[in-house]
Amino acid sequence: MQDPFDVLSRRATRQKPFRPRCKACRTNRHVIPVVYSREIDEALLAAERAGELRVGGSARGVDAPNWYCRHCGALFQR
Ligand SMILES: [Zn+2]
């Protein structure tokens, strides 16, 4: 038998992946992940154009930001 609460929580985590909140906008609605990849391919650029993520470059520094706010342009780590 299936646990209905378990199904609901799984569905919720799939629809709402964790995103930190933008400190300036006080919402995570416009926050997208910054992706660092040595090979930036067409799929990655297409996702960036779609506004799903931001390509941060090929090299990733120790304190490189992980998140980008499309609303105010802020870059932050979490
Ligand atoms: Zn913001």
N, CA, C, O and the ligand as a Tripos MOL2 file, in Angstrom:
@<TRIPOS>MOLECULE
protein
  313   311    79     0     0
PROTEIN
NO_CHARGES

@<TRIPOS>ATOM
      1 N           0.8300   -1.2010    0.0000 N.3       1 MET1
      2 CA          0.0000    0.0000    0.0000 C.3       1 MET1
      3 C           0.8660    1.2530    0.0000 C.2       1 MET1
      4 O           1.9260    1.2930    0.6240 O.2       1 MET1
      5 N           0.4010    2.2610   -0.7010 N.am      2 GLN2
      6 CA          1.2010    3.4800   -0.8180 C.3       2 GLN2
      7 C           0.8660    4.4850    0.2750 C.2       2 GLN2
      8 O          -0.2960    4.6570    0.6440 O.2       2 GLN2
      9 N           1.8550    5.1150    0.7650 N.am      3 ASP3
     10 CA          1.6570    6.1790    1.7410 C.3       3 ASP3
     11 C           1.3930    7.4980    0.9890 C.2       3 ASP3
     12 O           2.2890    8.0180    0.3240 O.2       3 ASP3
     13 N           0.1890    8.0290    1.0900 N.am      4 PRO4
     14 CA         -0.1410    9.2300    0.2990 C.3       4 PRO4
     15 C           0.7330   10.4380    0.6540 C.2       4 PRO4
     16 O           1.0200   11.2760   -0.2010 O.2       4 PRO4
     17 N           1.1490   10.5190    1.9090 N.am      5 PHE5
     18 CA          1.9880   11.6580    2.3080 C.3       5 PHE5
     19 C           3.3680   11.5590    1.6950 C.2       5 PHE5
     20 O           3.9890   12.5600    1.3380 O.2       5 PHE5
     21 N           3.8280   10.3330    1.5840 N.am      6 ASP6
     22 CA          5.1350   10.1320    0.9690 C.3       6 ASP6
     23 C           5.1130   10.5420   -0.4950 C.2       6 ASP6
     24 O           6.0560   11.1690   -0.9810 O.2       6 ASP6
     25 N           4.0410   10.1920   -1.2020 N.am      7 VAL7
     26 CA          3.9090   10.5610   -2.6110 C.3       7 VAL7
     27 C           3.8700   12.0800   -2.7550 C.2       7 VAL7
     28 O           4.4890   12.6410   -3.6590 O.2       7 VAL7
     29 N           3.1450   12.7320   -1.8650 N.am      8 LEU8
     30 CA          3.0340   14.1860   -1.9330 C.3       8 LEU8
     31 C           4.3750   14.8650   -1.7070 C.2       8 LEU8
     32 O           4.7180   15.8160   -2.4100 O.2       8 LEU8
     33 N           5.1260   14.3880   -0.7400 N.am      9 SER9
     34 CA          6.3930   15.0400   -0.4490 C.3       9 SER9
     35 C           7.3740   14.8370   -1.5950 C.2       9 SER9
     36 O           8.1670   15.7260   -1.9090 O.2       9 SER9
     37 N           7.3170   13.6740   -2.2110 N.am     10 ARG10
     38 CA          8.2190   13.4420   -3.3300 C.3      10 ARG10
     39 C           7.8700   14.3530   -4.5050 C.2      10 ARG10
     40 O           8.7530   14.8850   -5.1780 O.2      10 ARG10
     41 N           6.5620   14.5220   -4.7390 N.am     11 ARG11
     42 CA          6.1410   15.3850   -5.8300 C.3      11 ARG11
     43 C           6.5720   16.8270   -5.5380 C.2      11 ARG11
     44 O           6.9970   17.5460   -6.4420 O.2      11 ARG11
     45 N           6.4610   17.2370   -4.2870 N.am     12 ALA12
     46 CA          6.8150   18.6090   -3.9180 C.3      12 ALA12
     47 C           8.3030   18.8640   -4.1220 C.2      12 ALA12
     48 O           8.6860   19.9400   -4.5810 O.2      12 ALA12
     49 N           9.1390   17.8970   -3.7880 N.am     13 THR13
     50 CA         10.5630   18.1230   -3.9460 C.3      13 THR13
     51 C          10.9380   18.1660   -5.4210 C.2      13 THR13
     52 O          11.8900   18.8470   -5.8020 O.2      13 THR13
     53 N          10.1980   17.4440   -6.2480 N.am     14 ARG14
     54 CA         10.5280   17.4820   -7.6620 C.3      14 ARG14
     55 C          10.1340   18.8290   -8.2850 C.2      14 ARG14
     56 O          10.8480   19.3670   -9.1320 O.2      14 ARG14
     57 N           8.9920   19.3600   -7.8530 N.am     15 GLN15
     58 CA          8.5250   20.6160   -8.4430 C.3      15 GLN15
     59 C           9.2550   21.8250   -7.8710 C.2      15 GLN15
     60 O           9.4010   22.8480   -8.5400 O.2      15 GLN15
     61 N           9.7080   21.6990   -6.6380 N.am     16 LYS16
     62 CA         10.3530   22.8470   -6.0120 C.3      16 LYS16
     63 C          11.7510   22.4830   -5.5450 C.2      16 LYS16
     64 O          11.9600   22.1780   -4.3710 O.2      16 LYS16
     65 N          12.7110   22.5170   -6.4680 N.am     17 PRO17
     66 CA         14.0820   22.2790   -6.0490 C.3      17 PRO17
     67 C          14.5590   23.4310   -5.1800 C.2      17 PRO17
     68 O          14.0830   24.5610   -5.2970 O.2      17 PRO17
     69 N          15.5000   23.1250   -4.3150 N.am     18 PHE18
     70 CA         15.9710   24.1560   -3.3960 C.3      18 PHE18
     71 C          16.6460   25.3080   -4.1350 C.2      18 PHE18
     72 O          17.5020   25.0990   -4.9960 O.2      18 PHE18
     73 N          16.2470   26.5120   -3.7840 N.am     19 ARG19
     74 CA         16.9260   27.7100   -4.2670 C.3      19 ARG19
     75 C          17.0590   28.6690   -3.1010 C.2      19 ARG19
     76 O          16.1040   28.8720   -2.3510 O.2      19 ARG19
     77 N          18.2190   29.2520   -2.9430 N.am     20 PRO20
     78 CA         18.3520   30.2500   -1.8670 C.3      20 PRO20
     79 C          17.6240   31.5290   -2.2480 C.2      20 PRO20
     80 O          17.2980   31.7480   -3.4140 O.2      20 PRO20
     81 N          17.3810   32.3450   -1.2800 N.am     21 ARG21
     82 CA         16.6770   33.5850   -1.5170 C.3      21 ARG21
     83 C          17.6570   34.7000   -1.8540 C.2      21 ARG21
     84 O          18.7450   34.7720   -1.2820 O.2      21 ARG21
     85 N          17.2740   35.5600   -2.7750 N.am     22 CYS22
     86 CA         18.0780   36.7500   -3.0540 C.3      22 CYS22
     87 C          17.8910   37.7210   -1.8980 C.2      22 CYS22
     88 O          16.7660   38.0440   -1.5160 O.2      22 CYS22
     89 N          19.0130   38.1810   -1.3440 N.am     23 LYS23
     90 CA         18.9140   39.0550   -0.1730 C.3      23 LYS23
     91 C          18.3030   40.3990   -0.5310 C.2      23 LYS23
     92 O          17.6560   41.0300    0.3050 O.2      23 LYS23
     93 N          18.5020   40.8390   -1.7570 N.am     24 ALA24
     94 CA         17.9780   42.1400   -2.1560 C.3      24 ALA24
     95 C          16.4820   42.0560   -2.4820 C.2      24 ALA24
     96 O          15.7090   42.9290   -2.0850 O.2      24 ALA24
     97 N          16.0800   41.0150   -3.1970 N.am     25 CYS25
     98 CA         14.6840   40.8980   -3.6310 C.3      25 CYS25
     99 C          13.8220   40.1590   -2.6090 C.2      25 CYS25
    100 O          12.5950   40.1930   -2.6990 O.2      25 CYS25
    101 N          14.4450   39.4980   -1.6450 N.am     26 ARG26
    102 CA         13.7470   38.7500   -0.6030 C.3      26 ARG26
    103 C          12.8380   37.6570   -1.1770 C.2      26 ARG26
    104 O          11.8180   37.3070   -0.5830 O.2      26 ARG26
    105 N          13.2170   37.1380   -2.3110 N.am     27 THR27
    106 CA         12.4910   36.0100   -2.8870 C.3      27 THR27
    107 C          13.4810   35.1680   -3.6830 C.2      27 THR27
    108 O          14.5290   35.6620   -4.1000 O.2      27 THR27
    109 N          13.1530   33.9150   -3.8900 N.am     28 ASN28
    110 CA         14.0390   33.0850   -4.7170 C.3      28 ASN28
    111 C          13.4260   32.8650   -6.0990 C.2      28 ASN28
    112 O          13.8600   31.9970   -6.8550 O.2      28 ASN28
    113 N          12.4160   33.6630   -6.4100 N.am     29 ARG29
    114 CA         11.7060   33.4730   -7.6720 C.3      29 ARG29
    115 C          12.5950   33.6930   -8.8880 C.2      29 ARG29
    116 O          12.4270   33.0310   -9.9130 O.2      29 ARG29
    117 N          13.5400   34.6210   -8.7760 N.am     30 HIS30
    118 CA         14.3590   34.9730   -9.9330 C.3      30 HIS30
    119 C          15.7500   34.3630   -9.8560 C.2      30 HIS30
    120 O          16.6110   34.6480  -10.6880 O.2      30 HIS30
    121 N          15.9610   33.5260   -8.8580 N.am     31 VAL31
    122 CA         17.3030   32.9860   -8.6310 C.3      31 VAL31
    123 C          17.5150   31.7320   -9.4730 C.2      31 VAL31
    124 O          16.7040   30.8060   -9.4450 O.2      31 VAL31
    125 N          18.6040   31.7160  -10.2110 N.am     32 ILE32
    126 CA         18.9490   30.5570  -11.0450 C.3      32 ILE32
    127 C          20.3750   30.1240  -10.6870 C.2      32 ILE32
    128 O          21.1870   30.9440  -10.2580 O.2      32 ILE32
    129 N          20.6710   28.8440  -10.8630 N.am     33 PRO33
    130 CA         22.0200   28.3740  -10.5240 C.3      33 PRO33
    131 C          23.0660   28.8420  -11.5310 C.2      33 PRO33
    132 O          22.7840   28.9770  -12.7220 O.2      33 PRO33
    133 N          24.2550   29.0830  -11.0430 N.am     34 VAL34
    134 CA         25.3970   29.3890  -11.9170 C.3      34 VAL34
    135 C          26.1430   28.0870  -12.1730 C.2      34 VAL34
    136 O          26.5290   27.3820  -11.2400 O.2      34 VAL34
    137 N          26.3360   27.7840  -13.4370 N.am     35 VAL35
    138 CA         26.9460   26.5070  -13.8050 C.3      35 VAL35
    139 C          28.3600   26.7490  -14.3240 C.2      35 VAL35
    140 O          28.5860   27.5920  -15.1920 O.2      35 VAL35
    141 N          29.2930   26.0000  -13.7810 N.am     36 TYR36
    142 CA         30.6780   26.0670  -14.2500 C.3      36 TYR36
    143 C          31.0000   24.7620  -14.9590 C.2      36 TYR36
    144 O          30.8230   23.6760  -14.4060 O.2      36 TYR36
    145 N          31.4690   24.8850  -16.1770 N.am     37 SER37
    146 CA         31.7480   23.6810  -16.9380 C.3      37 SER37
    147 C          32.9600   23.8990  -17.8310 C.2      37 SER37
    148 O          33.1220   24.9550  -18.4420 O.2      37 SER37
    149 N          33.7930   22.8950  -17.8910 N.am     38 ARG38
    150 CA         34.9620   22.9980  -18.7460 C.3      38 ARG38
    151 C          34.5420   22.9430  -20.2130 C.2      38 ARG38
    152 O          35.1400   23.5830  -21.0780 O.2      38 ARG38
    153 N          33.5020   22.1630  -20.4640 N.am     39 GLU39
    154 CA         32.9960   22.0830  -21.8320 C.3      39 GLU39
    155 C          31.6200   22.7290  -21.8820 C.2      39 GLU39
    156 O          30.6260   22.1600  -21.4290 O.2      39 GLU39
    157 N          31.5880   23.9130  -22.4340 N.am     40 ILE40
    158 CA         30.3100   24.6120  -22.5690 C.3      40 ILE40
    159 C          29.7240   24.2430  -23.9280 C.2      40 ILE40
    160 O          30.2050   24.6880  -24.9700 O.2      40 ILE40
    161 N          28.6940   23.4370  -23.8960 N.am     41 ASP41
    162 CA         28.1240   22.9530  -25.1500 C.3      41 ASP41
    163 C          26.8130   23.6800  -25.4540 C.2      41 ASP41
    164 O          26.3590   24.5440  -24.7040 O.2      41 ASP41
    165 N          26.2380   23.2950  -26.5680 N.am     42 GLU42
    166 CA         25.0460   23.9770  -27.0530 C.3      42 GLU42
    167 C          23.8620   23.8000  -26.1100 C.2      42 GLU42
    168 O          23.0420   24.7070  -25.9660 O.2      42 GLU42
    169 N          23.7670   22.6370  -25.4680 N.am     43 ALA43
    170 CA         22.6600   22.3870  -24.5430 C.3      43 ALA43
    171 C          22.7260   23.3420  -23.3600 C.2      43 ALA43
    172 O          21.7050   23.8310  -22.8770 O.2      43 ALA43
    173 N          23.9530   23.5980  -22.9020 N.am     44 LEU44
    174 CA         24.1520   24.5100  -21.7750 C.3      44 LEU44
    175 C          23.7780   25.9380  -22.1730 C.2      44 LEU44
    176 O          23.1340   26.6560  -21.4080 O.2      44 LEU44
    177 N          24.1890   26.3390  -23.3720 N.am     45 LEU45
    178 CA         23.8870   27.6850  -23.8410 C.3      45 LEU45
    179 C          22.3870   27.8490  -24.0940 C.2      45 LEU45
    180 O          21.8290   28.9240  -23.8730 O.2      45 LEU45
    181 N          21.7490   26.7940  -24.5530 N.am     46 ALA46
    182 CA         20.3020   26.8470  -24.7740 C.3      46 ALA46
    183 C          19.5670   27.0100  -23.4560 C.2      46 ALA46
    184 O          18.5820   27.7430  -23.3700 O.2      46 ALA46
    185 N          20.0530   26.3220  -22.4250 N.am     47 ALA47
    186 CA         19.4460   26.4430  -21.1020 C.3      47 ALA47
    187 C          19.6540   27.8430  -20.5450 C.2      47 ALA47
    188 O          18.7850   28.3780  -19.8570 O.2      47 ALA47
    189 N          20.8070   28.4360  -20.8440 N.am     48 GLU48
    190 CA         21.0760   29.8020  -20.3940 C.3      48 GLU48
    191 C          20.1390   30.7800  -21.1050 C.2      48 GLU48
    192 O          19.6060   31.6990  -20.4820 O.2      48 GLU48
    193 N          19.9400   30.5800  -22.4090 N.am     49 ARG49
    194 CA         19.0370   31.4480  -23.1560 C.3      49 ARG49
    195 C          17.6170   31.3290  -22.6370 C.2      49 ARG49
    196 O          16.8640   32.3030  -22.6300 O.2      49 ARG49
    197 N          17.2500   30.1170  -22.1970 N.am     50 ALA50
    198 CA         15.9070   29.8900  -21.6800 C.3      50 ALA50
    199 C          15.7380   30.4630  -20.2740 C.2      50 ALA50
    200 O          14.6320   30.4980  -19.7350 O.2      50 ALA50
    201 N          16.8480   30.9120  -19.6890 N.am     51 GLY51
    202 CA         16.7750   31.5120  -18.3680 C.3      51 GLY51
    203 C          16.7580   30.5030  -17.2430 C.2      51 GLY51
    204 O          16.3630   30.8250  -16.1220 O.2      51 GLY51
    205 N          17.1840   29.2760  -17.5320 N.am     52 GLU52
    206 CA         17.1690   28.2400  -16.5050 C.3      52 GLU52
    207 C          18.4370   28.2490  -15.6630 C.2      52 GLU52
    208 O          18.4340   27.7870  -14.5220 O.2      52 GLU52
    209 N          19.4990   28.7650  -16.2150 N.am     53 LEU53
    210 CA         20.7660   28.8130  -15.4930 C.3      53 LEU53
    211 C          21.6320   29.8900  -16.1070 C.2      53 LEU53
    212 O          21.2790   30.4970  -17.1180 O.2      53 LEU53
    213 N          22.7810   30.1170  -15.4750 N.am     54 ARG54
    214 CA         23.7250   31.0920  -15.9900 C.3      54 ARG54
    215 C          25.0700   30.4060  -16.0970 C.2      54 ARG54
    216 O          25.5290   29.7680  -15.1490 O.2      54 ARG54
    217 N          25.7010   30.5370  -17.2520 N.am     55 VAL55
    218 CA         27.0090   29.9160  -17.4340 C.3      55 VAL55
    219 C          28.0520   30.8320  -16.8120 C.2      55 VAL55
    220 O          28.2140   31.9780  -17.2290 O.2      55 VAL55
    221 N          28.7580   30.3130  -15.8080 N.am     56 GLY56
    222 CA         29.7150   31.1280  -15.0690 C.3      56 GLY56
    223 C          31.1090   31.0780  -15.6520 C.2      56 GLY56
    224 O          31.9750   31.8600  -15.2590 O.2      56 GLY56
    225 N          31.3360   30.1770  -16.5770 N.am     57 GLY57
    226 CA         32.6620   30.0660  -17.1680 C.3      57 GLY57
    227 C          33.2130   28.6670  -17.0220 C.2      57 GLY57
    228 O          32.5420   27.7610  -16.5280 O.2      57 GLY57
    229 N          34.4450   28.5100  -17.4580 N.am     58 SER58
    230 CA         35.0200   27.1670  -17.4650 C.3      58 SER58
    231 C          35.7280   26.8480  -16.1560 C.2      58 SER58
    232 O          35.7320   25.6980  -15.7170 O.2      58 SER58
    233 N          36.3220   27.8460  -15.5370 N.am     59 ALA59
    234 CA         37.0540   27.6040  -14.2950 C.3      59 ALA59
    235 C          36.2170   28.0580  -13.1120 C.2      59 ALA59
    236 O          35.5060   29.0600  -13.1860 O.2      59 ALA59
    237 N          36.3060   27.3210  -12.0380 N.am     60 ARG60
    238 CA         35.5350   27.6540  -10.8640 C.3      60 ARG60
    239 C          36.4420   27.9250   -9.6810 C.2      60 ARG60
    240 O          37.1590   27.0370   -9.2210 O.2      60 ARG60
    241 N          36.4090   29.1470   -9.1950 N.am     61 GLY61
    242 CA         37.2350   29.5080   -8.0480 C.3      61 GLY61
    243 C          36.6440   29.0010   -6.7540 C.2      61 GLY61
    244 O          35.5190   28.5020   -6.7190 O.2      61 GLY61
    245 N          37.4200   29.1340   -5.6840 N.am     62 VAL62
    246 CA         36.9800   28.6340   -4.3830 C.3      62 VAL62
    247 C          35.7360   29.3920   -3.9080 C.2      62 VAL62
    248 O          34.8080   28.8020   -3.3550 O.2      62 VAL62
    249 N          35.7370   30.7150   -4.1350 N.am     63 ASP63
    250 CA         34.6080   31.5110   -3.6730 C.3      63 ASP63
    251 C          33.7220   31.9570   -4.8350 C.2      63 ASP63
    252 O          33.0900   33.0110   -4.7740 O.2      63 ASP63
    253 N          33.6820   31.1510   -5.8880 N.am     64 ALA64
    254 CA         32.8390   31.4900   -7.0350 C.3      64 ALA64
    255 C          31.3710   31.3890   -6.6340 C.2      64 ALA64
    256 O          30.9830   30.4610   -5.9250 O.2      64 ALA64
    257 N          30.5560   32.3380   -7.0830 N.am     65 PRO65
    258 CA         29.1440   32.3090   -6.7100 C.3      65 PRO65
    259 C          28.3940   31.1510   -7.3660 C.2      65 PRO65
    260 O          28.6780   30.7660   -8.5010 O.2      65 PRO65
    261 N          27.4410   30.6140   -6.6290 N.am     66 ASN66
    262 CA         26.6500   29.4900   -7.1290 C.3      66 ASN66
    263 C          25.2980   29.9160   -7.6860 C.2      66 ASN66
    264 O          24.6520   29.1630   -8.4150 O.2      66 ASN66
    265 N          24.8760   31.1270   -7.3380 N.am     67 TRP67
    266 CA         23.5220   31.5470   -7.6860 C.3      67 TRP67
    267 C          23.5120   32.9400   -8.2630 C.2      67 TRP67
    268 O          24.3310   33.7920   -7.9200 O.2      67 TRP67
    269 N          22.5650   33.1450   -9.1450 N.am     68 TYR68
    270 CA         22.4510   34.4300   -9.8140 C.3      68 TYR68
    271 C          20.9950   34.8660   -9.7880 C.2      68 TYR68
    272 O          20.0990   34.0740  -10.0760 O.2      68 TYR68
    273 N          20.7630   36.1200   -9.4460 N.am     69 CYS69
    274 CA         19.3970   36.6400   -9.4370 C.3      69 CYS69
    275 C          19.1520   37.3880  -10.7330 C.2      69 CYS69
    276 O          19.8250   38.3730  -11.0340 O.2      69 CYS69
    277 N          18.1810   36.9080  -11.4960 N.am     70 ARG70
    278 CA         17.8930   37.5250  -12.7880 C.3      70 ARG70
    279 C          17.2000   38.8700  -12.6090 C.2      70 ARG70
    280 O          17.1720   39.6880  -13.5290 O.2      70 ARG70
    281 N          16.6460   39.0940  -11.4350 N.am     71 HIS71
    282 CA         15.8840   40.3240  -11.2080 C.3      71 HIS71
    283 C          16.8140   41.5100  -10.9560 C.2      71 HIS71
    284 O          16.6630   42.5610  -11.5800 O.2      71 HIS71
    285 N          17.7670   41.3470  -10.0500 N.am     72 CYS72
    286 CA         18.6380   42.4790   -9.7010 C.3      72 CYS72
    287 C          20.0760   42.2470  -10.1380 C.2      72 CYS72
    288 O          20.9070   43.1460  -10.0070 O.2      72 CYS72
    289 N          20.3900   41.0690  -10.6500 N.am     73 GLY73
    290 CA         21.7300   40.8160  -11.1560 C.3      73 GLY73
    291 C          22.7320   40.4300  -10.0770 C.2      73 GLY73
    292 O          23.9360   40.4060  -10.3360 O.2      73 GLY73
    293 N          22.2640   40.1310   -8.8900 N.am     74 ALA74
    294 CA         23.1710   39.7950   -7.8000 C.3      74 ALA74
    295 C          23.7080   38.3870   -7.9670 C.2      74 ALA74
    296 O          22.9930   37.4780   -8.3900 O.2      74 ALA74
    297 N          24.9790   38.2220   -7.6280 N.am     75 LEU75
    298 CA         25.6010   36.9040   -7.6060 C.3      75 LEU75
    299 C          25.9310   36.5850   -6.1630 C.2      75 LEU75
    300 O          26.5010   37.4190   -5.4600 O.2      75 LEU75
    301 N          25.5850   35.3970   -5.7130 N.am     76 PHE76
    302 CA         25.8980   35.0570   -4.3330 C.3      76 PHE76
    303 C          26.0980   33.5620   -4.1910 C.2      76 PHE76
    304 O          25.7820   32.7850   -5.0920 O.2      76 PHE76
    305 N          26.6280   33.1760   -3.0430 N.am     77 GLN77
    306 CA         26.9690   31.7550   -2.8570 C.3      77 GLN77
    307 C          25.8230   30.9590   -2.2830 C.2      77 GLN77
    308 O          25.6150   29.8070   -2.6640 O.2      77 GLN77
    309 N          25.0560   31.5680   -1.3490 N.am     78 ARG78
    310 CA         23.8830   30.8510   -0.8690 C.3      78 ARG78
    311 C          22.9520   31.7950   -0.1530 C.2      78 ARG78
    312 O          21.8990   31.3770    0.3280 O.2      78 ARG78
    313 ZN         17.6210   39.8940   -6.5930 Zn       79 ZN79
@<TRIPOS>BOND
     1     1     2 1
     2     2     3 1
     3     3     4 2
     4     3     5 am
     5     5     6 1
     6     6     7 1
     7     7     8 2
     8     7     9 am
     9     9    10 1
    10    10    11 1
    11    11    12 2
    12    11    13 am
    13    13    14 1
    14    14    15 1
    15    15    16 2
    16    15    17 am
    17    17    18 1
    18    18    19 1
    19    19    20 2
    20    19    21 am
    21    21    22 1
    22    22    23 1
    23    23    24 2
    24    23    25 am
    25    25    26 1
    26    26    27 1
    27    27    28 2
    28    27    29 am
    29    29    30 1
    30    30    31 1
    31    31    32 2
    32    31    33 am
    33    33    34 1
    34    34    35 1
    35    35    36 2
    36    35    37 am
    37    37    38 1
    38    38    39 1
    39    39    40 2
    40    39    41 am
    41    41    42 1
    42    42    43 1
    43    43    44 2
    44    43    45 am
    45    45    46 1
    46    46    47 1
    47    47    48 2
    48    47    49 am
    49    49    50 1
    50    50    51 1
    51    51    52 2
    52    51    53 am
    53    53    54 1
    54    54    55 1
    55    55    56 2
    56    55    57 am
    57    57    58 1
    58    58    59 1
    59    59    60 2
    60    59    61 am
    61    61    62 1
    62    62    63 1
    63    63    64 2
    64    63    65 am
    65    65    66 1
    66    66    67 1
    67    67    68 2
    68    67    69 am
    69    69    70 1
    70    70    71 1
    71    71    72 2
    72    71    73 am
    73    73    74 1
    74    74    75 1
    75    75    76 2
    76    75    77 am
    77    77    78 1
    78    78    79 1
    79    79    80 2
    80    79    81 am
    81    81    82 1
    82    82    83 1
    83    83    84 2
    84    83    85 am
    85    85    86 1
    86    86    87 1
    87    87    88 2
    88    87    89 am
    89    89    90 1
    90    90    91 1
    91    91    92 2
    92    91    93 am
    93    93    94 1
    94    94    95 1
    95    95    96 2
    96    95    97 am
    97    97    98 1
    98    98    99 1
    99    99   100 2
   100    99   101 am
   101   101   102 1
   102   102   103 1
   103   103   104 2
   104   103   105 am
   105   105   106 1
   106   106   107 1
   107   107   108 2
   108   107   109 am
   109   109   110 1
   110   110   111 1
   111   111   112 2
   112   111   113 am
   113   113   114 1
   114   114   115 1
   115   115   116 2
   116   115   117 am
   117   117   118 1
   118   118   119 1
   119   119   120 2
   120   119   121 am
   121   121   122 1
   122   122   123 1
   123   123   124 2
   124   123   125 am
   125   125   126 1
   126   126   127 1
   127   127   128 2
   128   127   129 am
   129   129   130 1
   130   130   131 1
   131   131   132 2
   132   131   133 am
   133   133   134 1
   134   134   135 1
   135   135   136 2
   136   135   137 am
   137   137   138 1
   138   138   139 1
   139   139   140 2
   140   139   141 am
   141   141   142 1
   142   142   143 1
   143   143   144 2
   144   143   145 am
   145   145   146 1
   146   146   147 1
   147   147   148 2
   148   147   149 am
   149   149   150 1
   150   150   151 1
   151   151   152 2
   152   151   153 am
   153   153   154 1
   154   154   155 1
   155   155   156 2
   156   155   157 am
   157   157   158 1
   158   158   159 1
   159   159   160 2
   160   159   161 am
   161   161   162 1
   162   162   163 1
   163   163   164 2
   164   163   165 am
   165   165   166 1
   166   166   167 1
   167   167   168 2
   168   167   169 am
   169   169   170 1
   170   170   171 1
   171   171   172 2
   172   171   173 am
   173   173   174 1
   174   174   175 1
   175   175   176 2
   176   175   177 am
   177   177   178 1
   178   178   179 1
   179   179   180 2
   180   179   181 am
   181   181   182 1
   182   182   183 1
   183   183   184 2
   184   183   185 am
   185   185   186 1
   186   186   187 1
   187   187   188 2
   188   187   189 am
   189   189   190 1
   190   190   191 1
   191   191   192 2
   192   191   193 am
   193   193   194 1
   194   194   195 1
   195   195   196 2
   196   195   197 am
   197   197   198 1
   198   198   199 1
   199   199   200 2
   200   199   201 am
   201   201   202 1
   202   202   203 1
   203   203   204 2
   204   203   205 am
   205   205   206 1
   206   206   207 1
   207   207   208 2
   208   207   209 am
   209   209   210 1
   210   210   211 1
   211   211   212 2
   212   211   213 am
   213   213   214 1
   214   214   215 1
   215   215   216 2
   216   215   217 am
   217   217   218 1
   218   218   219 1
   219   219   220 2
   220   219   221 am
   221   221   222 1
   222   222   223 1
   223   223   224 2
   224   223   225 am
   225   225   226 1
   226   226   227 1
   227   227   228 2
   228   227   229 am
   229   229   230 1
   230   230   231 1
   231   231   232 2
   232   231   233 am
   233   233   234 1
   234   234   235 1
   235   235   236 2
   236   235   237 am
   237   237   238 1
   238   238   239 1
   239   239   240 2
   240   239   241 am
   241   241   242 1
   242   242   243 1
   243   243   244 2
   244   243   245 am
   245   245   246 1
   246   246   247 1
   247   247   248 2
   248   247   249 am
   249   249   250 1
   250   250   251 1
   251   251   252 2
   252   251   253 am
   253   253   254 1
   254   254   255 1
   255   255   256 2
   256   255   257 am
   257   257   258 1
   258   258   259 1
   259   259   260 2
   260   259   261 am
   261   261   262 1
   262   262   263 1
   263   263   264 2
   264   263   265 am
   265   265   266 1
   266   266   267 1
   267   267   268 2
   268   267   269 am
   269   269   270 1
   270   270   271 1
   271   271   272 2
   272   271   273 am
   273   273   274 1
   274   274   275 1
   275   275   276 2
   276   275   277 am
   277   277   278 1
   278   278   279 1
   279   279   280 2
   280   279   281 am
   281   281   282 1
   282   282   283 1
   283   283   284 2
   284   283   285 am
   285   285   286 1
   286   286   287 1
   287   287   288 2
   288   287   289 am
   289   289   290 1
   290   290   291 1
   291   291   292 2
   292   291   293 am
   293   293   294 1
   294   294   295 1
   295   295   296 2
   296   295   297 am
   297   297   298 1
   298   298   299 1
   299   299   300 2
   300   299   301 am
   301   301   302 1
   302   302   303 1
   303   303   304 2
   304   303   305 am
   305   305   306 1
   306   306   307 1
   307   307   308 2
   308   307   309 am
   309   309   310 1
   310   310   311 1
   311   311   312 2
@<TRIPOS>SUBSTRUCTURE
     1 MET1         2 RESIDUE 1 A MET
     2 GLN2         6 RESIDUE 1 A GLN
     3 ASP3        10 RESIDUE 1 A ASP
     4 PRO4        14 RESIDUE 1 A PRO
     5 PHE5        18 RESIDUE 1 A PHE
     6 ASP6        22 RESIDUE 1 A ASP
     7 VAL7        26 RESIDUE 1 A VAL
     8 LEU8        30 RESIDUE 1 A LEU
     9 SER9        34 RESIDUE 1 A SER
    10 ARG10       38 RESIDUE 1 A ARG
    11 ARG11       42 RESIDUE 1 A ARG
    12 ALA12       46 RESIDUE 1 A ALA
    13 THR13       50 RESIDUE 1 A THR
    14 ARG14       54 RESIDUE 1 A ARG
    15 GLN15       58 RESIDUE 1 A GLN
    16 LYS16       62 RESIDUE 1 A LYS
    17 PRO17       66 RESIDUE 1 A PRO
    18 PHE18       70 RESIDUE 1 A PHE
    19 ARG19       74 RESIDUE 1 A ARG
    20 PRO20       78 RESIDUE 1 A PRO
    21 ARG21       82 RESIDUE 1 A ARG
    22 CYS22       86 RESIDUE 1 A CYS
    23 LYS23       90 RESIDUE 1 A LYS
    24 ALA24       94 RESIDUE 1 A ALA
    25 CYS25       98 RESIDUE 1 A CYS
    26 ARG26      102 RESIDUE 1 A ARG
    27 THR27      106 RESIDUE 1 A THR
    28 ASN28      110 RESIDUE 1 A ASN
    29 ARG29      114 RESIDUE 1 A ARG
    30 HIS30      118 RESIDUE 1 A HIS
    31 VAL31      122 RESIDUE 1 A VAL
    32 ILE32      126 RESIDUE 1 A ILE
    33 PRO33      130 RESIDUE 1 A PRO
    34 VAL34      134 RESIDUE 1 A VAL
    35 VAL35      138 RESIDUE 1 A VAL
    36 TYR36      142 RESIDUE 1 A TYR
    37 SER37      146 RESIDUE 1 A SER
    38 ARG38      150 RESIDUE 1 A ARG
    39 GLU39      154 RESIDUE 1 A GLU
    40 ILE40      158 RESIDUE 1 A ILE
    41 ASP41      162 RESIDUE 1 A ASP
    42 GLU42      166 RESIDUE 1 A GLU
    43 ALA43      170 RESIDUE 1 A ALA
    44 LEU44      174 RESIDUE 1 A LEU
    45 LEU45      178 RESIDUE 1 A LEU
    46 ALA46      182 RESIDUE 1 A ALA
    47 ALA47      186 RESIDUE 1 A ALA
    48 GLU48      190 RESIDUE 1 A GLU
    49 ARG49      194 RESIDUE 1 A ARG
    50 ALA50      198 RESIDUE 1 A ALA
    51 GLY51      202 RESIDUE 1 A GLY
    52 GLU52      206 RESIDUE 1 A GLU
    53 LEU53      210 RESIDUE 1 A LEU
    54 ARG54      214 RESIDUE 1 A ARG
    55 VAL55      218 RESIDUE 1 A VAL
    56 GLY56      222 RESIDUE 1 A GLY
    57 GLY57      226 RESIDUE 1 A GLY
    58 SER58      230 RESIDUE 1 A SER
    59 ALA59      234 RESIDUE 1 A ALA
    60 ARG60      238 RESIDUE 1 A ARG
    61 GLY61      242 RESIDUE 1 A GLY
    62 VAL62      246 RESIDUE 1 A VAL
    63 ASP63      250 RESIDUE 1 A ASP
    64 ALA64      254 RESIDUE 1 A ALA
    65 PRO65      258 RESIDUE 1 A PRO
    66 ASN66      262 RESIDUE 1 A ASN
    67 TRP67      266 RESIDUE 1 A TRP
    68 TYR68      270 RESIDUE 1 A TYR
    69 CYS69      274 RESIDUE 1 A CYS
    70 ARG70      278 RESIDUE 1 A ARG
    71 HIS71      282 RESIDUE 1 A HIS
    72 CYS72      286 RESIDUE 1 A CYS
    73 GLY73      290 RESIDUE 1 A GLY
    74 ALA74      294 RESIDUE 1 A ALA
    75 LEU75      298 RESIDUE 1 A LEU
    76 PHE76      302 RESIDUE 1 A PHE
    77 GLN77      306 RESIDUE 1 A GLN
    78 ARG78      310 RESIDUE 1 A ARG
    79 ZN79       313 GROUP 0 **** ****
